[in-house]
């Protein structure tokens, strides 16, 4: 199995990433269009169909995201030392930024808006992605 992963190149990473995002979002869009038009005629079975569609779409999207994560991970590991160093330094900067933002957000939300604590993971994920992308650009410029 380990030898298989060394040779496997994880093809179609970008296509699978885009497809997984669409699979994750489309049920919400479709049901937001269908359900308000027929709210008065909905039965309990209709909600079961919605839950099944939501479960299957999130499961397929999760598998696609895991595939892409592993693909990008092995692509970085198979790269040269400079790319690996840029990636590791970017992760370090993104993790530190996210951790600092986490403590700041907890302080602000607990004291000023406790209801916003439910949104903390979403806010932190956006901060993490943006800080990783910015750190990658700054660190690439550092090594040029």
Residue pairs with C-beta under 8 A, 6 or more apart in sequence:
5 74
8 74
10 67
10 68
10 70
10 71
10 74
10 75
13 67
13 68
13 71
13 72
13 75
16 64
16 67
16 68
17 64
17 65
17 68
19 64
20 60
20 61
20 63
20 64
20 65
20 68
21 61
23 57
23 60
23 61
23 64
24 57
24 58
24 61
26 57
27 50
27 53
27 54
27 57
31 50
31 53
35 42
35 50
76 83
76 84
76 87
77 84
82 143
85 143
86 136
86 139
86 140
86 143
87 136
89 135
89 139
90 132
90 135
90 136
90 139
91 132
93 131
93 132
93 135
93 138
93 139
94 128
94 131
94 132
94 135
95 128
97 127
97 128
97 131
97 135
98 124
98 127
98 128
98 131
101 123
101 124
101 127
102 120
102 124
105 120
105 123
105 124
106 117
106 120
109 116
109 117
109 120
110 117
